[in-house]
Amino acid sequence: MATSASIPGSWSENILEYFLRNNLIATEDGALITWYHAANCKAHLDEALKSPAHMIEADVLLPSDGSEHVQPIMAHPPETSSDLTLQEWLGAVLQSNKGIKLDFKSLAAVQPSMMLLENVKPQLKRPVWINADVLPGPDGTSRAVAAKPFIDTVTSFFPDVTFSLGWTTGWHPEKVNDGYSWTMVKEMEHICGELSQPVTFPVRAALVRQSSAQLLWLLSKSNRYSLTVWTGKNDDYSVEDLLYIRDHFDKRQVFYDILEPQNHEFKQAIGIKVNL
């Protein structure tokens, strides 16, 4: 019996297969997938929908205003207010063919958000990724979201959704920054090895090169696994670091959510045309 993960046009369809089937990429290569990051207000969402980006990422939280019927909104801490609710955000994105990535910083917003997603499940018909940092990582100072209740809540609504499960991280320009340790990747495999759905691991670009042995080991544990390489606004890393990742990892298993100008330079270096 086919699962929804293998059905074309379902919210759990493989991201590369979906965009390839819709003639939006030419081959199964994670570097071809483009991202719009932090579409957390009406103006940015409108810009994202008009952009060439394949995937729209946004942050969901529950405002703590004491209201009994509070709705999930689109905002990234320390912001706690927004001109955009998740319900409005979904209504707009579902008019497009773009994929969805929702990022959660706390458990409180997860269940009400899954209820809203369930209400539009028949209209999803595009990749949906659900993200949280569930483990402490290199120099991470923010609080991780508890892995088990997060995963259990999401899977109670969407049993084969693609998870994006990461580590809290920090980066400091004035010191040597440690990468992802063996303890960190083994703890993540302990969590994800019991799952059956696809999992992508968001990893900080400036920390990947020194962690390549650990991350290659993690990806080797399952063909369900991938990496999503992301960057902090003030991180110091080079296009050569991105090319190192490109050369040492399977191109079907690595996605790049990279800020400019490195994104443009990286895509040029590997011969991918960038639509600005």
C-alpha positions as CSV (number, residue, x, y, z in Angstrom):
1,M,0.0,0.0,0.0
2,A,1.4,3.4,-1.0
3,T,2.0,5.9,1.7
4,S,1.2,9.6,1.2
5,A,5.0,10.1,1.1
6,S,5.1,8.4,-2.3
7,I,1.9,10.0,-3.8
8,P,2.6,12.9,-6.3
9,G,0.9,16.1,-5.2
10,S,0.8,15.3,-1.5
11,W,2.2,17.5,1.3
12,S,4.7,14.8,2.1
13,E,6.1,14.3,-1.4
14,N,9.9,14.5,-1.7
15,I,10.9,18.1,-2.3
16,L,13.1,17.3,-5.3
17,E,10.5,15.1,-6.9
18,Y,7.8,17.7,-6.5
19,F,9.7,20.6,-8.1
20,L,11.1,18.3,-10.8
21,R,7.6,17.0,-11.6
22,N,6.4,20.6,-11.9
23,N,9.3,21.5,-14.2
24,L,10.6,24.1,-11.7
25,I,14.0,22.4,-11.5
26,A,15.9,20.4,-14.1
27,T,17.4,17.6,-12.1
28,E,17.5,16.1,-8.5
29,D,20.0,18.6,-7.0
30,G,19.4,20.3,-3.7
31,A,21.3,23.3,-4.7
32,L,18.6,24.1,-7.3
33,I,16.0,24.7,-4.6
34,T,15.7,28.4,-3.7
35,W,14.4,29.8,-0.5
36,Y,12.6,32.9,0.8
37,H,13.5,33.3,4.5
38,A,11.4,34.9,7.3
39,A,8.2,35.7,5.4
40,N,6.7,36.9,8.7
41,C,4.7,40.0,7.7
42,K,2.3,40.8,4.9
43,A,4.9,42.8,2.9
44,H,7.5,40.0,3.1
45,L,5.0,37.3,2.3
46,D,3.8,39.3,-0.8
47,E,7.5,39.6,-1.9
48,A,8.1,35.9,-1.3
49,L,5.1,34.9,-3.4
50,K,6.2,37.1,-6.3
51,S,9.8,35.9,-6.0
52,P,11.3,32.9,-7.9
53,A,11.8,31.1,-4.6
54,H,10.6,27.5,-4.4
55,M,10.2,27.3,-0.6
56,I,8.8,29.9,1.7
57,E,10.1,29.8,5.3
58,A,8.4,31.5,8.2
59,D,8.3,31.5,12.0
60,V,5.3,30.7,14.1
61,L,4.6,31.7,17.6
62,L,1.7,32.1,20.0
63,P,1.5,35.6,21.4
64,S,1.4,35.7,25.1
65,D,-1.3,38.3,25.6
66,G,-3.5,36.2,27.9
67,S,-6.3,35.8,25.5
68,E,-8.1,32.4,25.6
69,H,-8.6,32.3,21.8
70,V,-5.2,33.5,20.7
71,Q,-4.2,32.6,17.2
72,P,-0.7,31.6,16.0
73,I,1.0,34.5,14.3
74,M,4.1,34.8,12.1
75,A,7.0,36.3,14.0
76,H,10.5,35.5,15.1
77,P,11.6,36.2,18.7
78,P,12.2,38.8,20.1
79,E,9.3,40.0,18.0
80,T,6.0,39.0,19.6
81,S,3.5,40.7,17.4
82,S,2.7,40.6,13.7
83,D,0.3,41.9,11.0
84,L,-0.1,38.3,9.8
85,T,-1.7,35.2,11.4
86,L,-0.8,31.7,10.4
87,Q,-4.3,31.2,9.0
88,E,-3.9,34.3,6.7
89,W,-0.4,33.1,5.8
90,L,-1.6,29.7,4.7
91,G,-4.5,31.2,2.7
92,A,-2.0,33.2,0.7
93,V,0.6,30.6,0.1
94,L,-2.0,28.0,-0.9
95,Q,-2.8,30.2,-3.9
96,S,0.8,29.5,-5.2
97,N,2.8,26.4,-6.0
98,K,5.5,27.1,-3.4
99,G,6.6,24.8,-0.7
100,I,6.1,25.5,3.0
101,K,8.6,25.5,5.9
102,L,7.3,26.4,9.3
103,D,9.7,27.1,12.1
104,F,8.8,26.7,15.8
105,K,10.7,28.1,18.7
106,S,8.4,26.7,21.4
107,L,5.9,23.9,21.9
108,A,3.0,26.2,22.7
109,A,2.3,27.1,19.0
110,V,2.7,23.6,17.6
111,Q,-0.7,22.0,18.3
112,P,-2.9,25.1,17.3
113,S,-0.8,25.4,14.1
114,M,-1.2,21.7,13.2
115,M,-5.0,22.1,13.7
116,L,-4.9,25.0,11.2
117,L,-2.8,23.0,8.8
118,E,-5.1,20.0,9.1
119,N,-8.1,22.3,8.1
120,V,-6.4,22.9,4.7
121,K,-4.8,19.4,4.3
122,P,-6.7,18.8,1.0
123,Q,-5.2,22.0,-0.4
124,L,-1.6,21.5,0.7
125,K,-0.4,19.5,-2.3
126,R,3.1,20.8,-2.0
127,P,6.1,19.9,0.3
128,V,5.6,20.9,3.9
129,W,8.5,20.9,6.3
130,I,8.1,21.4,10.0
131,N,11.2,22.8,11.8
132,A,12.5,23.1,15.4
133,D,15.8,23.1,17.1
134,V,15.4,20.0,19.4
135,L,19.0,19.6,20.8
136,P,21.7,21.9,22.1
137,G,24.5,22.4,19.6
138,P,27.8,24.3,19.2
139,D,27.7,27.4,21.4
140,G,23.9,27.3,21.5
141,T,22.4,29.6,24.1
142,S,18.7,29.5,23.2
143,R,16.4,26.9,24.6
144,A,15.9,23.8,22.5
145,V,12.3,22.6,21.9
146,A,11.7,19.3,23.6
147,A,12.0,16.7,20.9
148,K,9.5,14.0,21.9
149,P,6.5,16.2,22.5
150,F,7.3,18.2,19.4
151,I,7.5,15.1,17.2
152,D,4.5,13.4,18.8
153,T,2.3,16.5,18.4
154,V,3.2,17.0,14.7
155,T,2.9,13.3,13.8
156,S,-0.5,13.0,15.5
157,F,-1.8,15.3,12.7
158,F,0.8,14.6,9.9
159,P,2.4,11.2,10.4
160,D,4.7,11.4,7.4
161,V,5.5,15.1,7.2
162,T,9.1,16.0,6.5
163,F,10.8,17.1,9.8
164,S,13.5,19.7,9.9
165,L,15.3,19.0,13.2
166,G,18.3,21.0,14.3
167,W,20.6,22.1,17.1
168,T,20.7,25.4,18.8
169,T,23.9,27.1,17.7
170,G,26.0,30.2,18.2
171,W,28.9,31.8,16.2
172,H,31.6,34.1,17.5
173,P,33.9,36.0,15.1
174,E,36.7,36.4,17.7
175,K,37.2,32.8,18.5
176,V,37.6,29.3,17.1
177,N,34.1,27.9,16.6
178,D,33.6,24.2,17.3
179,G,31.5,22.2,15.0
180,Y,28.9,19.5,15.6
181,S,30.4,16.9,17.9
182,W,30.0,13.1,17.7
183,T,27.8,13.3,20.9
184,M,25.5,15.8,19.1
185,V,25.1,13.8,15.9
186,K,24.7,10.5,17.8
187,E,22.0,12.0,20.0
188,M,20.2,13.3,16.9
189,E,20.4,9.8,15.3
190,H,19.0,8.3,18.5
191,I,15.9,10.6,18.1
192,C,15.5,10.2,14.3
193,G,16.4,6.6,13.9
194,E,13.1,5.5,15.3
195,L,11.1,7.7,12.9
196,S,9.9,6.6,9.5
197,Q,9.5,10.0,7.7
198,P,12.1,12.1,5.9
199,V,14.3,14.3,8.2
200,T,16.5,17.2,7.1
201,F,19.0,18.6,9.6
202,P,19.5,22.4,9.4
203,V,23.3,23.0,9.9
204,R,25.1,26.3,10.1
205,A,27.4,26.8,7.1
206,A,30.2,28.2,9.1
207,L,30.3,25.0,11.2
208,V,29.9,22.3,8.6
209,R,33.4,21.9,7.2
210,Q,34.9,21.1,10.6
211,S,32.0,18.7,11.2
212,S,32.1,16.9,7.9
213,A,33.0,13.5,9.3
214,Q,30.2,13.6,11.9
215,L,27.6,14.9,9.4
216,L,28.6,12.4,6.7
217,W,28.2,9.6,9.3
218,L,24.7,11.0,10.2
219,L,23.6,11.0,6.6
220,S,24.9,7.5,6.1
221,K,22.5,6.2,8.7
222,S,19.4,6.6,6.5
223,N,18.4,7.5,3.0
224,R,15.6,9.5,4.7
225,Y,18.1,12.1,5.9
226,S,19.4,15.3,4.3
227,L,21.1,18.6,5.4
228,T,19.8,22.1,5.0
229,V,22.8,24.5,5.1
230,W,21.8,27.9,6.5
231,T,23.8,31.0,7.5
232,G,23.6,33.6,10.2
233,K,23.6,37.2,9.1
234,N,27.0,38.0,10.6
235,D,28.7,34.6,10.2
236,D,32.2,34.5,8.6
237,Y,32.4,31.7,6.1
238,S,33.6,31.4,2.5
239,V,32.2,30.2,-0.8
240,E,35.1,27.7,-0.6
241,D,33.4,26.2,2.5
242,L,30.2,25.8,0.5
243,L,32.1,24.2,-2.4
244,Y,33.7,21.8,0.1
245,I,30.2,20.7,1.1
246,R,29.2,20.4,-2.5
247,D,32.2,18.2,-3.3
248,H,31.9,15.8,-0.2
249,F,28.2,15.3,0.1
250,D,25.6,13.8,-2.2
251,K,24.0,16.7,-4.0
252,R,20.5,15.1,-3.6
253,Q,21.0,15.2,0.2
254,V,22.0,18.9,0.7
255,F,19.9,22.0,0.4
256,Y,21.3,25.6,0.7
257,D,19.4,28.3,2.4
258,I,22.2,30.9,2.0
259,L,22.2,34.7,2.3
260,E,23.6,37.0,-0.3
261,P,26.2,37.6,-1.7
262,Q,27.5,34.1,-1.0
263,N,24.4,32.5,-2.5
264,H,25.0,34.2,-5.8
265,E,28.8,33.5,-5.8
266,F,28.2,29.8,-4.8
267,K,25.6,29.2,-7.5
268,Q,27.9,30.9,-10.1
269,A,30.8,28.7,-9.0
270,I,28.8,25.5,-9.6
271,G,27.2,26.7,-12.8
272,I,23.6,27.3,-11.6
273,K,21.9,30.4,-13.0
274,V,20.5,32.7,-10.3
275,N,17.1,34.4,-10.8
276,L,17.3,37.7,-9.0
